[in-house]
């Protein structure tokens, strides 16, 4: 019992020391400074990715997301957005055992004059999905959750890339 208390006390001391020195996991602050004051996002109005990116920009940065591309310092243009589901493996009976979910976004950022600030960029995320035909509804729910997780990861990657842009 005494050894366990010592381990807990030691763990608390280590965590307090790390917190006191300002240690943070990389990417945990999620504070990005964008190189432009206003941005137009060329997503469809119903795009969940566009909605989450818009929300993330408004919440974390002083960048104004505008609805009129003429009023923006830069335009985020979506070249393509694809979600795919491919068979990864089969069982001995020839039934699907595992799928690979893929989410790919191609985009670029251009200035109001039409000059490329960030050339065509592709981000591809992949997640495996174990499949069991006796749990179809649960696996459909898991697939939706995995795509939502990939969307959140995609927004974070876009934010990092936008913050790293050096406008002319």
N, C-alpha and C positions, 0 to 999 in steps of 0.2 A: 504494500500500500504506500509506503514512504517513497519507494523508487518511482512510482507512478506520479506522485505529487511533485517530485523533483523534475520529472520530464515535462509535466504541464507548466511548472514555473519557468523552466528553461525555455520552453516554446514561447511563453508569454513575453519573456525578456527579449528574445530574438525578434519577435514581431514588433514590440515596442521600439526597439533600437532601429529596425528598418523603417518604421513609420516616422520616427523622429528625424532621421537623416534625409527624408524626402524621397525615399525609394518608391518608385511606381513601376508596375509592369508596363512594358512598351505598348503604346497604343491605348492605355487605360484612361488617359486624360480626355481623349476624344475632342480636344480643342484644336481647331484648325483655323489658320488665318488665310483667307482667300486673297489672291492678288488683284481682285477686281471688286468694285463697290456694288455692282448690280449684275445679275445673271438671269438669262432667259433659259428655261428648260423646255426643250422641244419634245415633250412626251405627250401622248394622248391624254385627254382629261381623265380617263378611267384607268390609267396605268397605275397599278399598285407601287411599282418601283419609282415612278415619277412622284407620286404622293409622298412616299417615305423619304426620298431625296430632298424634296421641297421642305418637308417638315424638319429634316435634319439640318439643312442649311439655315432655316429660320431660327432654330433652337440654339445652335452652337456658334454662330458667327454673325458678324455685322453685315454680311452680304444680303442685299435686298433681292428677293426673287420677284422679277417683274413678269407681267402677263403680255407685254408688248415688246417684241424683239427690237424695235427701233429705240427703246428707252434703256436697253441693256448695254453694259460695257463689253459683255461677252455672251455668246450663245452656245449652249450645250446642245449639240445635235445628235440624235440617236440615229445611227446608220442601220442597225438591226438589233433585234432582241428575240432570242429563241430559247425555248425550253424543250428539251427532248428526253425521252425515256427509252433506253435500249436494253435489250436482254444481255446480261452479263454472264450468267451461267444457268445450266439446266440440270435437273436431277436425273437419276437413272431411268425414270419413266418418260423423260423428254419434256417434263413440265418445268416452267420457269421457277428457279430457286432464288435468283438475285437479278435486280435491275440496276442500271447506272443512270442516275438523274443528272442532267447537264443543263446549266443555265449560262448562256453566252450573251454578252452585250458588246456591241461595237458602237463607238461614239467618237466624236471629235469636238473640240472647242474652237470657235472662231470669234474674231473681234467684229465690231460693228462694220468695219470697212471690208470684211470678208477675208482678212488674213488669218491663217491658221495659227492659233495659240498653242493648241495641242493637237497633233496629227491623229489620224485614225488609230484608235486604241481598242484592243479587244481584251476583255476579261472573261475568262471561262472558269466556272466553278463546277465541281463534280462531287456527287455523294452517292455511295452505294445504298441500295434498299433491299434488304432481305424480304423475300416474298413467301407467304404461306397461304395457299388457296382456302384454308379453313378459317382464315382471319382477314377476309377481303376488306371489310369495312374499316378495321383497325389499320390495315396497311394503306388504304386510301387516305386516312387521316394522317398517318405518318408521312406519306408522300407530300401532302399539303404543308405539313410542318417543316419538312426538309427544304421545300422550295421557299418557304417564308424565311427560314434561316439563311439560305443562300442569298436571298434578296437583301437581308440585313447586312450580310458580309459584303455584298456587292456595293451597297451604299457606302460602307466604311472605306472600301478600296477607292471608290470614286472620289470621296472627300479627300483622301490622302493624295491622290493624283492631282486633283484641282488645286490643293494647297501648295503643291510642288511646282506648279506652272509658273514660268517666268515670262510675263507678257512683254511684248516689244515696246 
